[in-house]
Amino acid sequence: MGETYARGKRVPEWVRIAPREFVVSYLRGLFDTDGGVERNGGVCLSSASPALIREVSTMLLNLGIIHRSYERKKLYNNQLQYYVMIYGDFIERFQSEIGFTVVRKAKALERICERQRNTNINRIPYQGEAIRKVWQEAVAATSRRLDRAFYDESLYKNAKRYIDGTRLPSLRGISYFISGVSELAPSVRSM
């Protein structure tokens, strides 16, 4: 990084155009120093530089890590601070792609990845009708006995919630639904 005050920090141009392994190493170092794991289960990076946060945001998106960027005034000096927050399913992607080398941060990240999360983010809207069609086809094609035990399984319960709109599926939820339908009725193919 160039010699400048915190507000003027930017990702060096050579990092932005570098091969993936250099970008990942740069991000790991940045998160090791200015990032951390929040108590609410998110991974956070903060900076006084809006340009740095925008550039980091672009780099994370290029790695397939969806996140939220926002700004907030600091209480003690009324200056703006900029943040990148990674939540939900993308925390595991952050762990596998970037991670931390600082041991206490790596352990905190491991703990939140082990926890089952049920967040209201990373949801995929407007899937109810497609899920309903696939579900009806799978139930009609299955050779499995659809008894009380079947209706107590999470596959049925989640499919019902997705269809009636009481819950939106996440990426993980869609993957679970697809693998469950494939097991239930292997002849059903995705649309």
Solvent accessible surface area in square Angstrom, and as a share of the most:
residue,aa,sasa,rsa
1,M,100,0.44
2,G,50,0.48
3,E,184,0.83
4,T,66,0.38
5,Y,192,0.73
6,A,58,0.45
7,R,100,0.36
8,G,37,0.36
9,K,51,0.22
10,R,121,0.44
11,V,1,0.00
12,P,28,0.18
13,E,115,0.52
14,W,157,0.55
15,V,1,0.00
16,R,102,0.37
17,I,135,0.68
18,A,20,0.16
19,P,77,0.49
20,R,128,0.47
21,E,113,0.51
22,F,102,0.43
23,V,17,0.09
24,V,15,0.09
25,S,61,0.40
26,Y,42,0.16
27,L,0,0.00
28,R,65,0.24
29,G,35,0.34
30,L,15,0.07
31,F,0,0.00
32,D,18,0.09
33,T,104,0.61
34,D,74,0.38
35,G,12,0.12
36,G,15,0.15
37,V,36,0.21
38,E,70,0.32
39,R,241,0.88
40,N,106,0.54
41,G,4,0.04
42,G,0,0.00
43,V,0,0.00
44,C,12,0.07
45,L,1,0.00
46,S,30,0.19
47,S,11,0.07
48,A,14,0.11
49,S,0,0.00
50,P,46,0.29
51,A,15,0.12
52,L,5,0.03
53,I,8,0.04
54,R,149,0.54
55,E,18,0.08
56,V,0,0.00
57,S,18,0.12
58,T,77,0.45
59,M,10,0.04
60,L,0,0.00
61,L,92,0.46
62,N,116,0.60
63,L,10,0.05
64,G,24,0.23
65,I,0,0.00
66,I,85,0.43
67,H,34,0.15
68,R,126,0.46
69,S,58,0.37
70,Y,52,0.20
71,E,96,0.43
72,R,132,0.48
73,K,115,0.49
74,K,49,0.21
75,L,185,0.92
76,Y,173,0.66
77,N,61,0.31
78,N,102,0.53
79,Q,84,0.37
80,L,56,0.28
81,Q,23,0.10
82,Y,31,0.12
83,Y,30,0.11
84,V,0,0.00
85,M,6,0.03
86,I,0,0.00
87,Y,49,0.19
88,G,3,0.03
89,D,30,0.16
90,F,17,0.07
91,I,0,0.00
92,E,60,0.27
93,R,107,0.39
94,F,0,0.00
95,Q,69,0.31
96,S,92,0.59
97,E,42,0.19
98,I,5,0.03
99,G,8,0.08
100,F,19,0.08
101,T,94,0.55
102,V,50,0.29
103,V,98,0.57
104,R,169,0.62
105,K,19,0.08
106,A,35,0.27
107,K,117,0.50
108,A,20,0.16
109,L,2,0.01
110,E,92,0.41
111,R,145,0.53
112,I,11,0.05
113,C,20,0.12
114,E,132,0.59
115,R,121,0.44
116,Q,146,0.65
117,R,38,0.14
118,N,112,0.58
119,T,40,0.23
120,N,145,0.74
121,I,66,0.33
122,N,33,0.17
123,R,60,0.22
124,I,44,0.22
125,P,63,0.40
126,Y,206,0.78
127,Q,54,0.24
128,G,20,0.19
129,E,94,0.42
130,A,47,0.37
131,I,7,0.03
132,R,74,0.27
133,K,91,0.39
134,V,21,0.12
135,W,23,0.08
136,Q,97,0.43
137,E,83,0.37
138,A,0,0.00
139,V,47,0.27
140,A,91,0.70
141,A,51,0.40
142,T,22,0.13
143,S,121,0.78
144,R,103,0.38
145,R,190,0.69
146,L,53,0.26
147,D,49,0.25
148,R,203,0.74
149,A,63,0.49
150,F,1,0.00
151,Y,91,0.35
152,D,88,0.46
153,E,60,0.27
154,S,55,0.36
155,L,13,0.07
156,Y,51,0.19
157,K,82,0.35
158,N,26,0.13
159,A,0,0.00
160,K,106,0.45
161,R,87,0.32
162,Y,15,0.06
163,I,54,0.27
164,D,81,0.42
165,G,52,0.50
166,T,106,0.62
167,R,79,0.29
168,L,80,0.40
169,P,3,0.02
170,S,11,0.07
171,L,86,0.43
172,R,84,0.31
173,G,13,0.12
174,I,35,0.18
175,S,67,0.43
176,Y,103,0.39
177,F,9,0.04
178,I,88,0.45
179,S,61,0.39
180,G,13,0.12
181,V,6,0.04
182,S,55,0.35
183,E,150,0.67
184,L,13,0.06
185,A,1,0.01
186,P,111,0.70
187,S,86,0.56
188,V,15,0.09
189,R,200,0.73
190,S,91,0.59
191,M,144,0.64
